[in-house]
Amino acid sequence: MRSWLFAPGDSEKKMTKAADGAADIVLLDLEDSVMPEGKPAARELVRQFLESRDDRQRLWVRVNPLSSGEIENDLDAIMAARPGGIMLPKAEGRADVEALDTLLTKAEAASGIAEGSTKVAALVTETAKAMFHCGDYEGAPRLVAMSWGAEDLSSALGARVQHREDGSYMPMYEMARNFCLLGAVTAGVVPIETVMPEFRDLDKLSARADMVRGQGFRGMLAIHPAQVDPINTAFTPSAEEIAHARAIVQAFADNPGAGTVGLNGAMVDIPHLKLAQKLLAEAGE
């Protein structure tokens, strides 16, 4: 779940290009990238596209929000084609994920899909109300990932400025990022960084992906196929990181019962061991 690439649900060409690339998850979008009058046709196009693919486990659909009056139509159109998961935008707390679970259970039954097999990711900071509920998602059914959004939050607030002069986020959006991370860790799901709209600046993208991975995020949303490779690289443990993690684990194995051990002139303790074990798990070891 390193790279999550959006593709407009009203463009077969763009969905094909996204799905034929290296993104871990492709998000076929029925929400923001499709105008209201185009949604019925987009639903049918997404259904047909899903049915044409053998890799549907990595093909997810971003549906419209619960408050839109469109989500039932989205699910009725696409669920028989068995998408790998659903992204819920503008989620405002655990109750929204539970409401989606109810809809999905009904749709799965109607389509002969095993109950509970459709995974869910939630965008959790896109409204002012949502910001107060980022810590509510523990135990939410089907939920495997949480991400955040600056653009919709900015619109909700009537805010014209998102960034400082150096390009970093203003405090409101840093708070949204932090709330998402804290909420995802509390819920035991994967925290995913939001998009970077400047899709041609891949150096800036790499730097940002490295930064947020260092903070605890485990993946990032993308809006252009060119962003996928830098994101995958940033969220893949390097050979040096793996070697260091192995050395920490071995140091504790060589000193059973020790709470701290010396390694390369530094003291490492149990939190370092847990981080090393987590990194090795991410690397498949």
KAKACOR-V388931 format. One record per backbone hydrogen bond with DSSP energy under -1.0 kcal/mol. CO is the residue of the C=O (numbers start at 1). NH is the residue of the N-H. Records with the same first field share a line. If there is no record, write none. Layout:
# KAKACOR-V388931
CO=NH / NH
This chain:
# KAKACOR-V388931
2=220
3=25
4=222
5=27
7=29
8=11
11=15
12=16
13=17
14=18
15=19
16=20
18=21
25=5
26=60
27=7
28=62
29=9
31=34
35=38
36=39
38=42
39=43
40=44
41=45
42=46
43=47
44=48
45=49
46=50
47=51
48=52
50=53
55=58
56=59 / 84
58=26
59=84
60=28
61=87
62=30
65=68
70=74
71=75
72=76
73=77
74=78
75=79
78=81
79=82
84=119
85=61
86=121
87=63
88=123
93=96 / 97
94=98
95=99
96=100
97=101
98=102
99=103
100=104
101=105
102=106
103=107
104=108
105=109
106=110
107=111
108=113
114=117
119=86
120=144
121=88
122=147
123=91
127=131
129=132
130=133
133=136
137=140
142=120
144=190
145=122
146=192
147=124
150=154
151=155
152=156
153=157
154=158 / 159
162=170
164=167
168=164
170=173 / 174
171=175
172=176
173=177
174=178
175=179
176=180
177=181
178=182
179=183
180=184
181=185
182=186
183=187
184=188 / 189
190=146
191=218
193=221
197=199
198=201
200=202
201=205
202=206
203=207
204=208
205=209
206=210
207=211
208=212
209=213
210=214
212=217
219=193
220=4
222=6
224=227
225=228
227=231
228=232
229=233
230=234
231=235
233=236
238=242
239=243
240=244
241=245
242=246
243=247
244=248
245=249
246=250
247=251
248=252
249=253
250=254
255=258
261=268
263=266
266=263
268=261
269=273
270=274
271=275
272=276
273=277
274=278
275=279
276=280
277=281
278=282
279=283
280=285
281=284
